[in-house]
Amino acid sequence: MTCTCKTDTHGRPWALMMDVKEDDILITDGGFTCIRAGEECVVHFDLERWEASPGLPEVSPQDFFYVLCDEGKHFIDGQLEQDDMTKEWFYIGFYLKGVA
């Protein structure tokens, strides 16, 4: 999916995929049903799921990042969007803590 919206409606930047790594803190916006708005979530890596993957070339470590939510694990690859102009990937609905 592509768009030209690397920021929320207030101009706050979404977390860029290339900047997010295991143990980072992501802050949620108000669009989730399983995580409260403003929640600080630690990024985890699902090693078991990674080891069980078929290892296809299009599989990347970011596909196995998740945060804890009311329903268990919220895999954040489902939040990925790509900017039409820069081709950068970012997580809609998540802000990287410490980035204005």
N, C-alpha and C positions, 0 to 999 in steps of 0.2 A: 504494500500500500504506500502511496506517496502523497505528499502535501507540501505546503510551504509555510508550515506553522511550527517552528522550533521553539516557540514560546507560548505561554498561556495567554489568556485574554488581557492580563495585566502586564505583559511583557517579561514575565519571569521565565528564564530558559528551562526547558525540560532537560533531564539528564541525558547527555550524549552517550551512546553505547560505548564508544572508544574510551570514555573516561571512567566507566563503571567497572569495578572489580570486586572480588570476594571480600567481605568484611566492610565494604563501604556502607554508609548510611544514606538511604533514600527517604525522602519526605513525600508523603502522599498528598494529592489534591483532594477535592471533594467528590470525585467521580466513581468511587469504589463502593460496592455493597458489602465487601468482606473486610475492609480496612477503613478505620475512621480517618477523616480529613486531618491533616497535620501530623499523622502518626510517623514516628521515626522508625524505619525498618532496616534491619541489618540484611545485607545481601549474602545469601548462602549459595554454595555450589553443591549440586546433587551428584556426588561421586558415583553412587550406585546406578543412577539413571545413565550417567556418562559411560560407565563400564559396560552397561547392557545395550548401548546404542550400536547400530550396525556399522558405525564409523564411516558413513558416506562423506564424500568431500564437502558437501554443503553443511555438515554438522560442525558447529563451533562451540567453544566453551560457554559463550553467552546464552546458548540455547538451554543451558542447565542452571542458570541463575534463578533464584526464587527468594521471596520474602515470606515470612510467616504471616498468616491472616486468620480470620475467624473460622475458616474452613480447612485450615492446614497449611498447605504450601500454595503460594500464588506465583507461578512461573512468569517472569516478567517479559519473556520474549513475545508474549501476546500483546504487549504494549508498544512494540516497535513500529515506528513510522520512518519513512525516508523523506528528506527534504528534496523537492524537485530541482532546486537550483544547485545546492552544494553536494547533493548525494550523500550527506551525512545521515546516519541512523540515530534516532533518539527514542527515549521511552516516554510516551504520552502518559501523563498522570503522575510522574515521578520527578522530583527535583533532587539533585545531588547535594547533600548537606555541605555547606561551606561555599557553594557557588551562588553568587547573587543573581 
